[in-house]
Amino acid sequence: MKNEKVQELIEMINNMETKDKLRLGVCMSSSSYTKLKYNKAHIHSIFDNKLKKIDNEYLVSYINMRKYPILTFAMAKIMEMTEQEQNQVALYLVNALCNTNETKK
C-alpha cells in the first residue's frame, strides 16, 4: 500500500483499542457512504458478534458516535477515500481483528 491516506489511517487504527477497532468496523460495514466490494452484511455480523462478546455497553445500547471522536474522525477520512482505498482499509481491519485473538480492552 503506497497510498499515504491509507497508511495514515492504518497507523491510527493500530493505535486504537480493540473495542474501538470493532466499533469502526461496525460503522464502516453499516455505512451507506462506504463502497465496499465485500459482503457488508457478513463483515458487519463478524464485527458485531466480536464486539458483543467484549463490550457490555454495546449489548444494551446503540453506539453514540459522539462519545468516540476518534471513530468519527476515522470515518470522515474513510468517506474521503476512493473505493479502492476504502476496500484496502476494510480488508486491513478485517485481517487485523479476525486473524488475531485480541480480546483486551
C-alpha positions in Angstrom: 0.0 0.0 0.0 1.7 3.1 -1.2 -1.1 5.5 -0.6 -0.4 8.0 2.2 -4.1 8.4 3.2 -4.4 4.6 3.7 -1.1 4.4 5.6 -2.1 7.2 8.0 -5.5 5.7 8.7 -3.9 2.2 9.3 -1.5 3.8 11.8 -4.4 5.4 13.5 -6.2 2.1 13.6 -3.2 0.4 15.1 -3.2 2.8 18.0 -6.9 2.1 18.8 -8.1 -0.2 21.4 -9.7 -3.4 20.2 -13.2 -2.2 21.1 -12.7 0.9 19.0 -11.4 -1.1 16.1 -14.5 -3.2 16.3 -16.8 -0.2 16.6 -15.0 1.3 13.5 -15.6 -2.0 11.7 -19.3 -1.9 12.6 -19.6 1.7 11.4 -17.8 1.0 8.1 -19.8 -2.0 7.3 -23.1 -0.4 8.1 -22.5 3.0 6.5 -24.1 3.8 3.1 -21.1 6.1 2.4 -18.6 3.2 2.1 -18.4 1.4 -1.2 -17.0 -2.0 0.0 -16.8 -4.7 -2.6 -17.0 -7.3 0.2 -20.2 -8.6 1.7 -21.0 -5.8 4.1 -23.7 -7.8 6.0 -21.3 -10.6 6.7 -18.5 -8.3 7.8 -20.9 -6.4 10.0 -22.1 -9.6 11.7 -18.5 -10.6 12.4 -17.6 -7.3 14.0 -21.0 -7.1 15.8 -20.6 -10.6 17.3 -17.0 -9.9 18.5 -17.9 -6.6 20.0 -20.9 -8.1 21.8 -18.5 -10.6 23.5 -16.2 -7.9 24.9 -18.3 -4.8 25.4 -21.3 -4.9 27.7 -22.3 -1.4 26.8 -22.7 -2.3 23.2 -25.0 -5.1 24.2 -27.5 -2.8 25.8 -27.4 0.4 23.8 -26.9 2.0 20.4 -23.4 3.3 19.5 -23.4 7.0 20.1 -20.6 8.1 17.8 -20.2 11.4 19.6 -18.8 9.5 22.5 -15.9 8.3 20.3 -14.4 11.3 18.4 -11.5 9.1 17.1 -14.1 7.0 15.3 -15.9 10.0 13.9 -12.6 11.3 12.6 -11.6 7.9 11.1 -15.0 7.6 9.4 -14.6 11.1 7.9 -11.2 10.1 6.5 -12.7 6.9 5.1 -15.6 8.8 3.4 -13.0 11.0 1.6 -11.2 7.9 0.2 -11.7 6.3 -3.2 -13.5 2.9 -3.4 -10.1 1.1 -3.7 -8.7 2.9 -0.7 -11.8 2.1 1.4 -11.5 -1.6 0.5 -7.8 -1.6 1.5 -8.7 -0.2 4.9 -11.6 -2.6 5.3 -9.5 -5.6 4.4 -6.8 -4.5 6.8 -9.3 -4.1 9.6 -10.9 -7.5 8.9 -7.5 -9.2 8.9 -6.3 -7.3 12.0 -9.3 -8.3 14.0 -10.2 -11.7 12.7 -6.8 -13.2 12.4 -5.7 -12.4 16.0 -7.1 -13.4 19.3 -7.1 -9.9 20.7 -9.7 -9.7 23.4 -8.3 -6.9 25.5 -9.9 -3.6 26.0 
